[in-house]
Structure formats: structure tokens, C-alpha cells
Amino acid sequence: MFLSGKRALVTGSTSGIGLAVARAFAAQGADVILTGFGEEAEIVQLCAELGARHVAADLITAAGCEHLMAEAGPVDILVNNAGMQHVAPVEEFSIAKWDAIIALNLTAAFHTTRLAVGHMRAQGWGRIINTASAHSKTASPFKSAYNASKHGLDGFTKTIALELAQSGVTANCISPGYVWTPLIEGQIPATMKARGLTRDQVINDVLLAKQPTKKFVQPDEVGALATFLCRPEAGNVTGANWSIDGGWTAE
């Protein structure tokens, strides 16, 4: 287990992609710290399953990010995964939603990174992995804040990679397309009803319309890629934006 002795903090890790990444790290021996929302009993169960700790924090605020990093302690691996979405035309886009999305999807990664890199640099090893999106490379209408935050996260990651290039610390993005999570699955019945479509039509013609493979990305596939980026063999992989989107951004 090549991550034994490494402390890994994964934000937004009580469900979905973040949980899959946390599980992949724990399977390789990492000391995992979870943060995210959920029922207390479910979080307790996850911590027991992974041998992990959970730190509650509001990552929309600088103070919340600082609280998280103080409670976590020095981390060797930082995965900035927490995020949110809102869909509306730009002229109707809620200012509060814009501010919240930019704060959580982009600014929180700045705060956690600035507080993590000192330890990583001092020990000559570290991994920063930011969950971006296919929307860090392309755009969709009505998602102005999300698109802006994910494009910004890509640029931020490249900057950090250059600043830390000779330190033994790498910084990379992972950019999934549509990932099969309970959140996505839960949207299918409402979309069927709203559009008068069958389940298969919603999956193939709506959700997977832009993914040429016509297959959802699986959370454990993202976890496997994140784990690879922490391997010794990935020590020269930095400043990259890794697509895992079924060919979406190849077109």
C-alpha cells in the first residue's frame, strides 16, 4: 500500500466522486480526512469503514477553509473536490448563487492550497489534485458561474504546478464528464416527466448527449486516476488537466 504514512484530505468526500477518491486512497493505506455534508450516522459509518476522520467546515468562507486546514493538520495529499452548480440565463442568474459557486468551486481551492503547500514544500513531496470538469475545457449555456469556476480552477492548477515545479510537489486537474452518482440518477425521473421521455432517452439523448462513448464515468474510475497521480511514477506529471469524459472534449 504505497500511500501508507500519507495524510490525504478530500473535500466534498461524503458522497459521489469525493467519496470514491477517499475510498481509493484508503485502500492504498492513506490516513484519510473527510469533509462534506450528510447525516451524522452515515458519516460515522463512513469514518469507521475507511478508518477516517471527518471535519465539518463551511468552505464557502475563508474562515471555514482555515478551520478545516487547522483541524486536518499537515496534509501530504490535497484533493479539492467540493463543488456546486446552478443553471440559469446570465441575465437571471442569482448574484448570491454566482458568489457561492465561485467561492466553493474556485476560491476554496485557493485557500486550502495556500495553507497546504508549506508542509509539502518543506518535506519535498506533495500532491494537489483539483476536481475540475469537462466544463474546464468547454462550455454549456446557462452555467456561467460553473463554467467560469472550472476554467479558473484549470488556470489556478497550472500556476501552482509552475510555482512548485522543483519542489517535489505536483498539481493536476481531473476533469470528468457526467459521472454516475446518486445525484445524477435522482434527476432522471423528473427529466422523464418534464420532457415526456423514456428513461433510456433521458440517459442517451440528454445526459450523455455530449459523451461519445454513451457511458457514464464511474466514480471509482476517477478514484483510480487520482490514485495514479499520487504514485511515484507520476512524479513528473504536473500542470496537466486529465479528461475522463467519454470523449466529450475530443470533439
C-alpha positions as CSV (number, residue, x, y, z in Angstrom):
1,M,0.0,0.0,0.0
2,F,2.0,2.8,-1.4
3,L,0.2,5.6,0.5
4,S,0.8,4.3,3.9
5,G,2.0,7.1,6.2
6,K,0.5,9.8,3.9
7,R,-2.4,12.0,5.1
8,A,-5.0,12.8,2.4
9,L,-7.6,15.5,2.7
10,V,-10.5,15.2,0.2
11,T,-13.1,17.9,0.2
12,G,-16.7,17.0,-0.7
13,S,-15.9,13.5,0.3
14,T,-19.1,12.2,2.0
15,S,-20.6,11.1,-1.3
16,G,-20.1,10.8,-5.1
17,I,-16.7,11.5,-6.6
18,G,-15.0,12.6,-3.4
19,L,-16.1,9.5,-1.6
20,A,-14.8,7.3,-4.4
21,V,-11.4,9.1,-4.2
22,A,-11.3,8.8,-0.5
23,R,-12.0,5.1,-0.7
24,A,-9.3,4.6,-3.3
25,F,-6.8,6.4,-1.1
26,A,-7.8,4.4,2.0
27,A,-7.4,1.2,0.1
28,Q,-3.7,2.2,-0.5
29,G,-3.1,2.9,3.2
30,A,-3.6,6.7,3.3
31,D,-4.8,8.4,6.5
32,V,-8.0,10.0,5.1
33,I,-9.7,13.1,6.2
34,L,-13.3,13.6,5.0
35,T,-15.3,16.8,4.8
36,G,-18.7,17.3,3.5
37,F,-22.4,17.2,4.3
38,G,-24.6,14.2,5.2
39,E,-26.4,12.5,8.0
40,E,-24.3,12.2,11.1
41,A,-24.9,8.4,11.4
42,E,-23.8,7.9,7.7
43,I,-20.7,10.0,8.3
44,V,-19.8,8.0,11.4
45,Q,-20.3,4.8,9.3
46,L,-18.0,6.1,6.5
47,C,-15.3,7.1,9.0
48,A,-15.4,3.6,10.5
49,E,-15.3,2.0,7.0
50,L,-12.3,4.0,5.9
51,G,-10.5,4.5,9.2
52,A,-11.0,8.2,8.5
53,R,-11.7,11.4,10.4
54,H,-14.4,13.9,9.4
55,V,-14.0,17.6,9.8
56,A,-17.1,19.8,9.4
57,A,-16.4,23.1,7.6
58,D,-18.1,25.7,5.5
59,L,-15.8,26.0,2.6
60,I,-17.7,28.9,1.1
61,T,-15.9,31.2,3.6
62,A,-12.2,31.8,4.1
63,A,-12.7,31.2,7.8
64,G,-14.2,27.8,7.1
65,C,-11.3,26.8,4.9
66,E,-8.9,27.9,7.6
67,H,-10.8,25.9,10.2
68,L,-10.7,22.8,8.0
69,M,-6.9,23.1,7.4
70,A,-6.2,23.7,11.1
71,E,-8.3,20.7,12.2
72,A,-6.8,18.5,9.5
73,G,-3.2,19.3,10.3
74,P,-0.4,19.0,7.7
75,V,-1.6,17.1,4.7
76,D,0.5,15.3,2.1
77,I,-2.3,14.9,-0.5
78,L,-5.0,17.6,-1.1
79,V,-8.0,16.9,-3.3
80,N,-10.1,19.9,-3.9
81,N,-13.4,18.3,-4.9
82,A,-16.2,20.2,-3.2
83,G,-18.4,22.0,-5.7
84,M,-21.9,23.1,-6.5
85,Q,-24.0,24.0,-9.6
86,H,-26.8,26.4,-10.6
87,V,-28.4,26.7,-14.0
88,A,-30.0,30.0,-15.3
89,P,-29.6,32.5,-18.1
90,V,-27.0,35.1,-17.3
91,E,-29.5,38.0,-17.0
92,E,-31.4,36.0,-14.5
93,F,-28.5,34.4,-12.7
94,S,-28.7,34.9,-8.9
95,I,-25.9,37.1,-7.6
96,A,-25.9,35.0,-4.4
97,K,-25.6,31.8,-6.4
98,W,-22.7,33.2,-8.5
99,D,-20.8,34.3,-5.4
100,A,-21.4,30.9,-3.7
101,I,-20.3,28.9,-6.7
102,I,-17.1,30.9,-7.3
103,A,-16.4,30.7,-3.6
104,L,-16.8,26.9,-3.2
105,N,-15.6,25.7,-6.6
106,L,-12.6,28.0,-7.0
107,T,-11.8,30.2,-4.1
108,A,-11.9,27.4,-1.6
109,A,-9.2,25.6,-3.6
110,F,-7.0,28.7,-3.3
111,H,-7.4,28.8,0.5
112,T,-6.8,25.1,1.1
113,T,-3.8,25.1,-1.3
114,R,-2.1,28.2,0.2
115,L,-2.4,26.5,3.6
116,A,-1.2,23.1,2.5
117,V,1.9,23.9,0.3
118,G,4.2,25.0,3.1
119,H,4.3,21.5,4.6
120,M,4.5,19.8,1.2
121,R,7.4,22.0,0.1
122,A,9.3,21.5,3.3
123,Q,9.2,17.7,3.1
124,G,9.9,17.7,-0.7
125,W,6.7,15.8,-1.6
126,G,3.1,16.5,-2.1
127,R,0.1,16.0,-4.4
128,I,-2.6,18.6,-5.2
129,I,-5.5,17.3,-7.2
130,N,-8.3,19.5,-8.2
131,T,-11.6,18.1,-9.5
132,A,-12.4,20.3,-12.4
133,S,-14.9,19.2,-15.1
134,A,-15.3,18.8,-18.9
135,H,-16.5,22.4,-18.4
136,S,-13.0,23.4,-17.6
137,K,-12.3,22.8,-21.3
138,T,-15.6,23.6,-23.0
139,A,-18.8,25.4,-22.0
140,S,-22.5,24.8,-21.9
141,P,-25.2,27.6,-21.9
142,F,-26.8,28.7,-18.7
143,K,-23.9,27.6,-16.5
144,S,-21.9,30.8,-16.4
145,A,-20.7,30.5,-12.8
146,Y,-19.8,26.8,-13.1
147,N,-18.0,27.3,-16.4
148,A,-16.1,30.3,-15.1
149,S,-15.1,28.5,-11.8
150,K,-13.9,25.3,-13.6
151,H,-11.9,27.3,-16.2
152,G,-10.4,29.3,-13.4
153,L,-9.5,26.1,-11.5
154,D,-7.6,24.8,-14.5
155,G,-5.6,28.0,-14.7
156,F,-5.0,28.0,-11.0
157,T,-3.7,24.5,-11.1
158,K,-1.3,25.2,-13.9
159,T,0.0,28.2,-11.9
160,I,0.6,26.2,-8.8
161,A,2.3,23.5,-10.8
162,L,4.8,26.0,-12.2
163,E,5.4,27.6,-8.8
164,L,6.1,24.2,-7.2
165,A,7.8,22.6,-10.2
166,Q,11.2,22.0,-8.5
167,S,9.8,21.2,-5.0
168,G,8.6,17.6,-5.4
169,V,5.0,18.8,-5.3
170,T,2.7,18.2,-8.3
171,A,-0.6,19.9,-9.1
172,N,-3.1,18.5,-11.6
173,C,-6.7,18.6,-12.5
174,I,-9.1,15.8,-13.2
175,S,-12.0,16.7,-15.5
176,P,-14.8,14.3,-15.6
177,G,-17.9,14.4,-17.8
178,Y,-21.1,13.1,-16.4
179,V,-20.4,10.7,-13.5
180,W,-22.9,8.1,-12.4
181,T,-23.8,9.2,-8.9
182,P,-27.0,9.1,-6.8
183,L,-27.4,12.8,-7.6
184,I,-27.5,12.1,-11.4
185,E,-29.7,9.1,-11.0
186,G,-32.1,11.1,-8.9
187,Q,-32.6,13.6,-11.8
188,I,-33.8,11.0,-14.3
189,P,-37.4,10.6,-13.2
190,A,-38.0,14.4,-13.1
191,T,-36.5,14.8,-16.5
192,M,-38.6,11.9,-17.9
193,K,-41.7,13.7,-16.6
194,A,-40.7,17.2,-17.7
195,R,-39.7,16.2,-21.3
196,G,-42.0,13.2,-21.9
197,L,-39.1,10.9,-22.5
198,T,-38.3,7.3,-21.5
199,R,-35.5,6.5,-19.1
200,D,-33.3,5.4,-21.9
201,Q,-34.0,8.6,-23.9
202,V,-33.1,10.7,-20.9
203,I,-29.8,8.9,-20.4
204,N,-28.7,8.7,-24.1
205,D,-30.2,11.9,-25.6
206,V,-30.0,14.3,-22.6
207,L,-27.4,13.3,-20.1
208,L,-25.0,11.5,-22.4
209,A,-25.6,13.6,-25.5
210,K,-22.1,15.0,-25.4
211,Q,-20.2,11.8,-24.4
212,P,-19.4,9.8,-27.5
213,T,-19.0,6.6,-25.5
214,K,-22.6,6.9,-24.3
215,K,-21.4,5.6,-21.0
216,F,-21.3,7.4,-17.7
217,V,-18.0,7.9,-16.0
218,Q,-17.9,5.7,-12.9
219,P,-16.8,7.3,-9.6
220,D,-14.2,4.5,-9.0
221,E,-12.6,5.4,-12.3
222,V,-12.0,8.9,-11.0
223,G,-10.6,7.4,-7.8
224,A,-8.2,5.2,-9.8
225,L,-6.9,8.2,-11.7
226,A,-6.4,10.3,-8.6
227,T,-4.5,7.4,-7.0
228,F,-2.3,7.1,-10.1
229,L,-1.4,10.8,-9.8
230,C,-0.1,10.0,-6.3
231,R,2.2,7.2,-7.4
232,P,6.0,7.6,-7.6
233,E,5.7,7.1,-11.4
234,A,3.6,10.2,-11.6
235,G,6.2,12.5,-10.1
236,N,6.9,14.3,-13.4
237,V,3.2,14.7,-14.2
238,T,2.2,18.2,-13.2
239,G,0.2,21.1,-14.6
240,A,-2.0,18.7,-16.6
241,N,-5.8,18.6,-17.0
242,W,-6.8,15.0,-17.2
243,S,-10.0,14.4,-19.2
244,I,-12.2,11.4,-18.1
245,D,-15.3,12.3,-20.1
246,G,-16.0,9.6,-22.6
247,G,-14.6,11.7,-25.4
248,W,-16.7,14.8,-24.8
249,T,-13.9,17.3,-25.2
250,A,-12.2,15.4,-28.1
251,E,-14.9,16.7,-30.4
